[in-house]
């Protein structure tokens, strides 16, 4: 009997030590995460807690690299911040950002970078929601989105360390004055300096097109539209330029793309499509790769965007 009690005490102490260690290390990582002064985590923190800009841009890496807030701010005479996030994120991240942001800030304009196939399922898109894990405890309104990662997410999140598992290196780097070329941003905008490799144009390189509509992404788009309407924020959905060769035939619309257009039209949302703009066709000097503009292209696009936006904005 005494041996059994001794074993139980040891097991209990072992579990207690693990639990206490997890909580202490989790608290340290939490404080370090939210004290970062550079990098995309810092940008995300700023948008979710402190951003008060008149114009805010949301979306994936195409948003981050295509919209220069300096040009937009100067042309519109409004403050502007680029909240785009690198990493192949879906509209679920933009929806989470907007949902939190509109609780403390009402910008005049939200620009959502979204390709027409942005409501189609693609591999790894739910995994990428890991970027929101550090916000799970502080923002109950996005917990349901985070739990889409897996059926066991709530159990995993019982650990205080888990939200930071994949980010520990960045937390250390950006708490030790680490610098990288990629992190020199301008109000969230990160310019790309490369030029498209022309070999890609002769290698029959094709970008896979996601085809199957994902209900969660569809709902995120509709909820974003409704939330902006409810808060009285002007929403512009924009599909920025992709590289096309001159006179390239356009592919027929997929079911996902047709549904996106239907949702936009039904909700009477401002939609600006630059994806096949002839001003960019064949101009490899304006692109870093097949889907990303370089700094020269981004400046050109930002000015073109304002030319189209200007007549639709109440100043």
C-alpha positions as CSV (number, residue, x, y, z in Angstrom):
1,X,0.0,0.0,0.0
2,X,2.8,2.4,1.0
3,X,4.6,1.6,-2.3
4,X,1.5,2.4,-4.3
5,X,1.0,5.7,-2.4
6,X,4.6,6.6,-3.0
7,X,4.3,5.9,-6.8
8,X,1.1,8.1,-6.9
9,X,2.9,10.9,-5.1
10,X,5.8,10.7,-7.6
11,X,3.5,10.7,-10.6
12,X,1.6,13.7,-9.1
13,X,4.8,15.6,-8.5
14,X,6.0,14.8,-12.0
15,X,2.8,16.1,-13.5
16,X,2.9,19.2,-11.3
17,X,6.5,20.0,-12.3
18,X,5.6,19.6,-16.0
19,X,2.5,21.8,-15.6
20,X,4.4,24.5,-13.7
21,X,7.3,24.5,-16.1
22,X,4.8,24.7,-19.0
23,X,3.1,27.7,-17.5
24,X,6.3,29.5,-16.5
25,X,7.9,29.0,-19.9
26,X,4.6,29.9,-21.6
27,X,4.4,33.2,-19.7
28,X,8.0,34.0,-20.6
29,X,7.4,33.3,-24.3
30,X,4.1,35.3,-24.2
31,X,5.9,38.4,-22.8
32,X,8.8,38.0,-25.3
33,X,6.3,37.5,-28.2
34,X,4.4,40.7,-27.5
35,X,7.5,42.7,-26.9
36,X,9.0,42.2,-30.4
37,X,9.9,45.4,-32.1
38,X,10.4,44.1,-35.6
39,X,9.2,41.4,-38.0
40,X,5.7,40.2,-39.0
41,X,4.7,39.3,-35.5
42,X,5.3,42.9,-34.5
43,X,3.2,44.0,-37.5
44,X,0.4,41.7,-36.6
45,X,0.4,42.8,-32.9
46,X,0.3,46.4,-34.0
47,X,-2.7,45.9,-36.3
48,X,-4.7,43.9,-33.7
49,X,-4.1,46.3,-30.8
50,X,-2.8,49.8,-31.8
51,X,-3.4,50.6,-35.5
52,X,-5.6,53.7,-36.1
53,X,-5.0,54.3,-39.8
54,X,-7.6,55.7,-42.1
55,X,-6.8,53.1,-44.8
56,X,-5.8,49.5,-43.9
57,X,-4.8,46.8,-46.4
58,X,-5.3,43.2,-45.6
59,X,-4.4,39.9,-47.4
60,X,-1.5,37.5,-48.0
61,X,2.0,38.2,-49.4
62,X,0.5,39.8,-52.5
63,X,-1.0,42.4,-50.2
64,X,2.2,42.9,-48.3
65,X,4.3,43.4,-51.4
66,X,2.0,45.2,-53.7
67,X,0.5,48.1,-51.8
68,X,2.8,51.0,-50.9
69,X,1.2,53.0,-48.0
70,X,3.5,56.0,-48.7
71,X,1.9,56.5,-52.1
72,X,-1.6,55.7,-50.9
73,X,-1.4,58.0,-48.0
74,X,0.1,60.9,-50.0
75,X,-2.4,60.6,-52.8
76,X,-5.5,60.2,-50.6
77,X,-4.3,62.5,-47.8
78,X,-5.1,59.8,-45.3
79,X,-3.0,57.7,-43.0
80,X,-2.4,54.2,-44.3
81,X,-1.1,50.8,-43.0
82,X,-0.4,47.6,-44.9
83,X,-1.5,44.7,-42.7
84,X,-0.7,42.0,-45.3
85,X,1.0,38.9,-44.0
86,X,3.6,36.7,-45.9
87,X,3.2,33.0,-45.8
88,X,0.4,31.9,-48.1
89,X,-2.5,32.8,-45.8
90,X,-6.1,32.4,-46.7
91,X,-8.9,34.9,-46.1
92,X,-9.4,33.3,-42.7
93,X,-6.5,35.4,-41.4
94,X,-7.8,38.6,-42.9
95,X,-11.2,38.0,-41.4
96,X,-9.7,37.4,-38.0
97,X,-7.6,40.6,-38.2
98,X,-10.6,42.6,-39.4
99,X,-12.9,41.1,-36.7
100,X,-10.5,42.2,-33.9
101,X,-9.5,45.5,-35.5
102,X,-13.0,46.8,-35.8
103,X,-13.6,46.4,-32.1
104,X,-11.1,49.3,-31.4
105,X,-10.7,51.1,-34.7
106,X,-13.0,52.2,-37.5
107,X,-10.9,53.0,-40.6
108,X,-12.5,54.9,-43.4
109,X,-11.4,52.3,-46.0
110,X,-10.4,48.6,-45.9
111,X,-8.7,47.2,-48.9
112,X,-8.9,43.4,-49.1
113,X,-6.5,41.8,-51.5
114,X,-8.3,38.7,-52.8
115,X,-7.9,36.6,-55.9
116,X,-11.2,35.2,-57.3
117,X,-10.1,31.7,-56.3
118,X,-9.6,32.9,-52.7
119,X,-12.5,30.9,-51.4
120,X,-11.2,27.6,-52.8
121,X,-9.5,25.0,-50.6
122,X,-5.8,24.5,-51.0
123,X,-3.2,22.3,-49.1
124,X,-2.0,23.6,-45.8
125,X,-4.3,26.6,-45.5
126,X,-5.7,25.6,-42.1
127,X,-2.2,24.9,-40.7
128,X,-1.2,28.4,-41.5
129,X,-3.7,29.6,-38.8
130,X,-0.9,28.8,-36.4
131,X,0.0,32.5,-36.7
132,X,-3.1,33.3,-34.6
133,X,-2.3,30.8,-31.8
134,X,-0.7,33.4,-29.5
135,X,-4.0,35.4,-29.6
136,X,-6.2,32.5,-28.6
137,X,-6.5,33.4,-24.9
138,X,-6.8,37.2,-25.4
139,X,-9.4,37.3,-28.2
140,X,-12.3,34.9,-27.7
141,X,-13.9,36.2,-30.9
142,X,-11.4,34.3,-33.1
143,X,-11.2,31.1,-31.1
144,X,-13.6,29.3,-33.5
145,X,-11.4,30.2,-36.4
146,X,-8.2,28.9,-34.7
147,X,-10.0,25.6,-33.8
148,X,-10.4,24.9,-37.5
149,X,-6.7,23.8,-37.5
150,X,-7.6,20.4,-36.1
151,X,-10.2,18.6,-33.9
152,X,-7.6,18.6,-31.1
153,X,-6.7,22.2,-31.1
154,X,-8.5,23.0,-27.8
155,X,-6.6,20.2,-26.1
156,X,-3.3,21.3,-27.5
157,X,-4.0,24.9,-26.3
158,X,-4.1,23.7,-22.7
159,X,-0.4,24.0,-22.9
160,X,1.0,27.6,-22.5
161,X,4.0,26.8,-24.6
162,X,2.1,25.3,-27.6
163,X,1.0,28.7,-29.2
164,X,4.7,29.7,-29.6
165,X,6.2,26.3,-30.6
166,X,6.7,27.2,-34.2
167,X,7.8,30.8,-33.5
168,X,10.5,30.5,-30.9
169,X,13.4,31.3,-33.2
170,X,11.7,34.4,-34.5
171,X,10.8,35.5,-30.9
172,X,14.5,35.2,-30.0
173,X,15.7,37.0,-33.2
174,X,13.4,39.9,-32.9
175,X,14.0,40.4,-29.2
176,X,17.8,40.7,-29.8
177,X,17.8,43.6,-32.4
178,X,18.1,41.1,-35.2
179,X,17.8,42.7,-38.6
180,X,17.2,41.2,-42.1
181,X,16.6,42.9,-45.4
182,X,13.1,41.5,-45.5
183,X,12.1,43.3,-42.3
184,X,12.8,46.8,-43.5
185,X,9.2,47.6,-44.1
186,X,7.4,50.9,-44.7
187,X,4.2,50.9,-42.7
188,X,3.9,47.2,-43.3
189,X,4.8,47.3,-46.9
190,X,7.8,45.1,-47.7
191,X,9.3,45.9,-51.2
192,X,10.7,43.1,-53.4
193,X,13.8,44.0,-55.3
194,X,14.1,41.1,-57.8
195,X,13.1,40.7,-61.4
196,X,11.2,37.8,-62.8
197,X,13.4,35.0,-64.1
198,X,12.6,34.8,-67.8
199,X,13.5,31.1,-67.8
200,X,10.3,30.5,-66.0
201,X,8.4,31.8,-69.0
202,X,9.9,29.0,-71.3
203,X,9.7,26.1,-68.9
204,X,5.9,25.5,-69.2
205,X,5.7,26.5,-65.6
206,X,2.1,26.4,-64.4
207,X,0.6,27.5,-61.1
208,X,-2.0,25.0,-59.8
209,X,-5.4,26.6,-59.5
210,X,-7.5,25.6,-56.4
211,X,-10.9,24.4,-57.6
212,X,-13.1,23.2,-54.7
213,X,-15.1,25.9,-52.7
214,X,-14.3,25.8,-49.0
215,X,-17.3,26.6,-46.9
216,X,-15.2,28.2,-44.2
217,X,-13.5,30.5,-46.7
218,X,-16.8,31.4,-48.3
219,X,-18.3,32.3,-44.9
220,X,-15.2,34.3,-44.0
221,X,-15.7,36.4,-47.2
222,X,-19.4,37.0,-46.5
223,X,-18.8,37.7,-42.8
224,X,-16.1,40.2,-43.7
225,X,-18.4,42.0,-46.1
226,X,-21.2,42.1,-43.5
227,X,-19.0,43.3,-40.7
228,X,-17.7,46.2,-42.8
229,X,-21.3,47.1,-43.7
230,X,-22.3,46.9,-40.1
231,X,-19.5,49.2,-38.9
232,X,-19.9,51.6,-41.8
233,X,-16.4,51.0,-43.2
234,X,-15.9,51.2,-47.0
235,X,-14.6,47.9,-48.3
236,X,-12.8,47.5,-51.6
237,X,-11.9,44.0,-52.7
238,X,-8.9,44.1,-55.1
239,X,-7.2,41.5,-57.2
240,X,-3.8,42.9,-58.0
241,X,-1.7,42.1,-61.1
242,X,-0.3,38.7,-61.9
243,X,2.3,38.2,-64.6
244,X,0.9,37.4,-68.0
245,X,2.5,37.2,-71.4
246,X,1.1,39.4,-74.1
247,X,-2.1,38.0,-75.7
248,X,-2.1,35.1,-73.2
249,X,-5.5,33.4,-73.3
250,X,-7.4,33.5,-70.0
251,X,-8.6,30.3,-68.4
252,X,-12.3,29.8,-68.0
253,X,-13.6,30.7,-64.5
254,X,-13.7,27.9,-62.0
255,X,-16.8,27.3,-59.7
256,X,-15.0,29.1,-56.9
257,X,-14.2,32.1,-59.0
258,X,-17.8,32.3,-60.2
259,X,-19.1,32.1,-56.7
260,X,-16.8,34.8,-55.5
261,X,-18.0,37.1,-58.2
262,X,-21.6,36.3,-57.3
263,X,-21.0,37.1,-53.6
264,X,-19.3,40.4,-54.5
265,X,-22.1,41.4,-56.9
266,X,-24.9,40.3,-54.6
267,X,-23.5,42.3,-51.7
268,X,-22.7,45.3,-54.0
269,X,-19.1,45.4,-52.9
270,X,-16.6,47.7,-54.6
271,X,-14.4,45.3,-56.7
272,X,-11.3,46.3,-58.7
273,X,-9.7,43.6,-60.9
274,X,-6.1,44.3,-62.0
275,X,-5.2,40.6,-62.3
276,X,-5.1,40.7,-66.1
277,X,-4.4,44.4,-66.6
278,X,-2.7,45.0,-69.9
279,X,-0.4,47.6,-68.4
280,X,1.5,44.8,-66.7
281,X,1.3,42.1,-69.5
282,X,4.7,41.0,-70.7
283,X,6.6,43.4,-68.4
284,X,8.8,41.0,-66.5
285,X,10.8,44.1,-65.1
286,X,7.7,44.9,-62.9
287,X,7.6,41.4,-61.3
288,X,9.7,39.6,-58.7
289,X,8.1,36.3,-59.7
290,X,4.9,35.1,-61.5
291,X,2.5,36.3,-58.8
292,X,4.4,39.1,-57.0
293,X,5.2,42.6,-58.1
294,X,8.6,44.0,-57.3
295,X,9.0,47.5,-55.8
296,X,8.9,49.2,-59.2
297,X,5.7,47.3,-60.1
298,X,4.1,48.0,-56.7
299,X,4.7,51.7,-57.0
300,X,3.0,51.7,-60.4
301,X,0.1,49.6,-59.2
302,X,-0.4,51.7,-56.1
303,X,-0.8,54.8,-58.2
304,X,-3.1,53.0,-60.6
305,X,-5.2,51.8,-57.7
306,X,-5.7,55.3,-56.4
307,X,-6.7,56.5,-59.8
308,X,-9.5,54.0,-59.7
309,X,-10.3,54.5,-56.0
310,X,-10.3,58.2,-56.0
311,X,-13.8,58.8,-57.5
312,X,-15.4,56.2,-55.2
313,X,-14.2,57.7,-51.9
314,X,-16.0,60.2,-49.8
315,X,-13.3,62.4,-48.3
